[in-house]
Amino acid sequence: MESSVITQVHKEDVSPKTGQVSRSSLKQPRSCNLLKALFCCLKPQDGPKPQPTPPPLAPSQQPLLDSQDSGMVAKEPCLLPEVTAQDQGKICVVIDLDETLVHSSFKPIDNADFIVPVEIEGTTHQVYVLKRPYVDEFLQRMGELFECVLFTASLAKYADPVTDLLDQCGVFRTRLFRESCVFHQGCYVKDLSRLGRDLHKTLILDNSPASYIFHPHNAVPVLSWFDDVEDGELLNLLPVFEELSGAEDVYARLDQLRGL
């Protein structure tokens, strides 16, 4: 059961029902639709093209200067704070938001779990959010087993209030947004080496392989979700994470689960 879940293929071309915005449409360049710029990952374009300038780092993420014999050398700070006492010895799991835990749309959804107002260029827009089935149970158990970090390529003005509503038990120790990503070949990549955690004890759960292209061997794949009420992906992944929670080396344990 565990190995089959780990090795399944991503389905990025799943089409949502009428009235909802697909993941592929959310990945289009900003000029296509201002509202879609809120959401994660830009889609790589065919052929060579100049790379846009990455978004500026927040003040807390600006490089520090480290004095060495050879002179002043730039030293990039870690994205995460020091491990708290309650998380000592735990594996760190980076968890994506959109199409992993929730699906959001700017078009009205009758059965939306949340409606979040987001201001864009002086105008407030309503974002309709659906929770993936079993997301509450999944997050509760993950918070018991791991140091959980939300890491999304979406903008904080959208993702932060959504996470406030989704994670009312405080499972996520830290939240990271688009400015913490690395802009690489047209996509916002989540560089796990910048977290300040041992990569042998770090995992990432994300529906987009482009998000973890720098660290594919740390990834637990998850199928993209839009609105399927029968979806059981998160429930099926819990035994996998329970197996991984006690691993001394996630690479070796993931290889075992993949049957390698």
Long-range contacts (C-beta under 8 A, 24 or more apart in sequence): 1-236, 1-239, 2-239, 2-240, 2-243, 2-257, 3-257, 3-258, 3-259, 5-236, 5-237, 5-240, 6-220, 6-221, 6-240, 6-254, 6-257, 6-258, 7-221, 7-258, 7-259, 8-221, 8-223, 9-221, 10-207, 10-208, 10-209, 10-221, 10-223, 10-224, 11-223, 11-224, 12-207, 12-208, 12-224, 14-223, 14-224, 14-226, 15-226, 16-103, 16-105, 16-226, 16-227, 17-226, 17-227, 19-105, 19-107, 19-108, 19-109, 20-103, 20-105, 20-107, 20-109, 20-226, 20-227, 21-104, 21-105, 21-106, 21-107, 22-226, 23-98, 23-99, 23-207, 23-208, 23-224, 23-226, 26-98, 34-120, 34-121, 35-106, 35-120, 35-125, 37-155, 38-118, 38-120, 38-127, 38-154, 38-155, 38-157, 38-158, 39-98, 39-104, 39-154, 39-158, 40-96, 40-97, 40-98, 40-152, 40-153, 40-154, 40-178, 40-188, 40-208, 40-211, 41-153, 41-187, 41-188, 41-208, 41-210, 41-211, 42-186, 42-187, 42-188, 43-186, 43-187, 44-185, 44-186, 44-187, 44-210, 45-186, 51-183, 51-185, 51-186, 52-183, 53-183, 54-182, 54-183, 55-178, 55-179, 55-183, 56-179, 57-179, 58-179, 61-179, 61-180, 76-194, 78-194, 78-195, 78-196, 79-174, 79-176, 79-180, 79-194, 79-195, 79-196, 80-149, 80-173, 80-174, 80-195, 80-196, 80-197, 81-174, 83-147, 83-197, 84-147, 84-173, 87-146, 87-147, 87-173, 90-145, 90-146, 90-147, 90-245, 91-145, 91-146, 91-147, 91-201, 91-202, 91-203, 91-244, 91-245, 91-247, 91-250, 92-146, 92-147, 92-149, 92-195, 92-197, 92-201, 92-202, 92-203, 93-142, 93-146, 93-147, 93-148, 93-149, 93-202, 93-203, 93-204, 93-205, 93-241, 94-149, 94-151, 94-190, 94-192, 94-195, 94-202, 94-203, 94-204, 94-205, 94-206, 95-142, 95-148, 95-149, 95-150, 95-151, 95-172, 95-204, 95-205, 95-206, 96-151, 96-152, 96-204, 96-205, 96-206, 96-207, 96-208, 96-211, 96-222, 97-150, 97-152, 97-154, 97-159, 97-162, 97-163, 98-152, 98-154, 99-207, 99-208, 99-224, 99-225, 99-226, 100-132, 100-205, 100-206, 100-207, 100-222, 100-224, 100-225, 101-131, 101-132, 101-135, 101-138, 101-139, 101-166, 101-234, 102-129, 102-130, 102-131, 102-132, 102-135, 102-162, 102-166, 103-129, 103-130, 103-132, 103-225, 103-226, 103-227, 104-128, 104-129, 104-130, 104-158, 104-162, 113-165, 114-162, 114-165, 114-166, 116-158, 116-161, 116-162, 116-165, 118-157, 118-158, 118-161, 119-157, 127-158, 127-162, 129-162, 129-165, 130-226, 130-227, 131-166, 132-225, 132-231, 132-233, 132-234, 133-228, 133-229, 133-230, 133-231, 133-232, 133-234, 133-235, 134-232, 134-234, 134-235, 135-166, 135-234, 137-234, 137-235, 137-238, 138-234, 138-235, 138-237, 138-238, 139-166, 139-167, 139-169, 139-171, 140-169, 140-171, 141-238, 141-241, 141-242, 142-171, 142-241, 143-169, 143-170, 143-171, 145-241, 145-242, 145-245, 146-203, 146-241, 146-245, 147-173, 147-197, 148-172, 148-173, 149-173, 149-174, 149-175, 149-176, 149-195, 150-174, 150-175, 150-176, 151-175, 151-176, 151-180, 151-190, 151-204, 152-176, 152-177, 152-178, 153-177, 153-178, 153-181, 153-188, 153-190, 153-211, 154-178, 182-214, 184-213, 184-214, 187-211, 187-213, 189-213, 189-214, 190-214, 191-215, 192-218, 200-248, 200-249, 200-250, 200-251, 201-247, 201-248, 201-249, 201-250, 202-250, 203-241, 203-244, 203-250, 205-237, 217-251, 217-254, 218-250, 218-251, 218-254, 220-244, 220-254
